[in-house]
Amino acid sequence: GFSEDVIEVPSTQDEEILAIHGILDRFAQIEPRKAEVVKLRYFVGMTIEETAEALGISTPTAKRDWMFARAWLFRELKRDE
């Protein structure tokens, strides 16, 4: 039946995704473009090149944004624990 097709996701993962969303919302208020880079990379699964193209920025800028954003988000996740 249909229920067999549903993959059980551990609640910790749900909480982590919710935490990331919350932190990303805060980040978007400070660094909107960098937050878009994270959304396209993390949630859409785009490459750095695709992300750069989608946002109309250079690949090196997208890479810098991605590294900055990851460091910021990681620090915030640790702080929230």
VOGU-3710 file (C-alpha; in Angstrom, 3 decimals, decimal comma):
1> gfsedvievp> 0,000/0,000/0,000  0,827/3,676/0,051  2,172/3,705/3,618  4,983/1,327/2,628  6,325/3,905/0,186  6,751/6,504/2,920  10,317/6,689/4,142  10,562/7,307/7,864  12,782/10,289/8,585  14,272/10,447/12,080
11> stqdeeilai> 12,900/13,357/14,099  16,421/14,623/14,792  16,806/15,314/11,085  13,479/17,186/11,051  14,650/19,275/13,979  17,972/19,965/12,293  16,251/21,094/9,099  13,905/23,330/11,106  16,875/24,746/13,018  18,682/25,454/9,755
21> hgildrfaqi> 15,567/27,156/8,360  15,306/29,353/11,448  18,982/30,276/11,356  18,808/30,825/7,597  15,914/33,249/8,100  18,059/35,247/10,530  20,990/35,087/8,117  18,813/36,271/5,210  18,032/39,480/7,085  21,755/40,266/7,373
31> eprkaevvkl> 23,109/38,711/4,156  20,257/38,158/1,691  22,408/37,136/-1,283  24,528/34,708/0,750  21,328/33,188/2,135  20,105/32,639/-1,435  23,388/30,866/-2,222  22,757/28,526/0,724  19,146/27,860/-0,324  20,137/27,007/-3,896
41> ryfvgmtiee> 23,082/24,822/-2,817  21,567/23,142/0,242  17,877/22,791/-0,618  17,863/22,811/-4,436  21,175/20,970/-4,785  22,725/23,294/-7,379  26,461/23,349/-8,035  28,502/26,480/-7,277  28,487/27,294/-11,011  24,701/26,877/-11,323
51> taealgistp> 24,176/28,964/-8,194  26,406/31,749/-9,520  24,531/31,758/-12,827  21,107/31,736/-11,154  22,041/34,715/-8,965  23,961/36,587/-11,664  27,227/36,586/-9,707  30,680/35,211/-10,523  31,679/31,681/-9,520  34,430/32,958/-7,144
61> takrdwmfar> 31,870/35,241/-5,456  29,457/32,315/-5,082  32,279/30,222/-3,554  33,152/32,987/-1,086  29,466/33,452/-0,195  29,077/29,694/0,314  32,149/29,420/2,574  31,154/32,486/4,590  27,565/31,285/4,933  28,582/27,764/5,989
71> awlfrelkrd> 30,897/29,107/8,686  28,210/31,517/9,932  25,456/28,884/9,945  27,702/26,300/11,636  28,572/28,783/14,388  24,890/29,642/14,901  23,875/25,945/15,009  26,494/25,307/17,705  25,294/28,356/19,666  21,660/27,136/19,537
81> e> 22,515/23,660/20,887
//
